[in-house]
Amino acid sequence: MANEIETISYINLGDGQNHPIDAVTLGGKAATEFQDKSMLVTSINSSSDDNHYPSAKCVYDEIGLIEARLKAI
């Protein structure tokens, strides 16, 4: 685990500075606590609905598939 890369998400609050997302709170809750992880999906298919949202990797993979299909045309 020593070689594991840590990623930090940032948000700009309109003050021209990027704040670590974990430092942003609303009503005493960290911004990351508002994410409903039970609605996170890792694939998109014909049964996808408006209640779920894809992970970043899922979106990246889907864009890669679209790019590959376009190159094949």
N, C-alpha and C positions, 0 to 999 in steps of 0.2 A: 504494500500500500504506500510505501515511501515514494514511489514513482507516479502516484495518482495525481492527475492535474486537477486543481481546484478552479472552478469557474465562479465568478461573481457577477451577478446581474446588477445593472445600475438604472436609475431613473432620474430624469431631469425634472425638477420641480418648478421650472420657470425662472430659476435664479442663475442660470448659466453654469451650474455645477452638476456633476453627476454624483448622485448619492447612492451608496450600496443599498440595494432593494431591501435587505434585511433590517436596515436602519430606519426605514420609513414605517411609521405606525399610523393607524387610524383607530380611534377608540381603544387605544391600549393594545391593539393587535398588530403584529408584524404583517406587512403586505403579503408575505408568502403564506400566511395562515388563511387567506381568503381563497386560495386555490382549492377547488373541490377535486381532490385527486381521484375520487371514485368515478369522476366523469372523464378522466383522461384516457384516450385510446392510442394504440400504437399502430393501427392500420385503418385504412379507409376502404369501404366497400359499399355495395348497393344497399346494405341495411343501416348505413350511417344515418344519424338523425341530428337535429338541431340542438339537442341537449348535451352532446358530448363534444370534446375538442381534442385535436391531435397533438401529440408531443412534437417537439422541434425536429427530432430525428424522423418521425413519420412524415412530416411535411417535406423535409430534405429528400427522403427516399422517393416520395411521390413526384417531386420536381425532377429528380433524376430519371424516373421512368418516362415522364413526359418529354424530357430532352432527348432521350434515346429514341422514342417513337418519332419525334420530329426529324431527327437526323436520318432515320430510315426512309423517310419520304423522298 
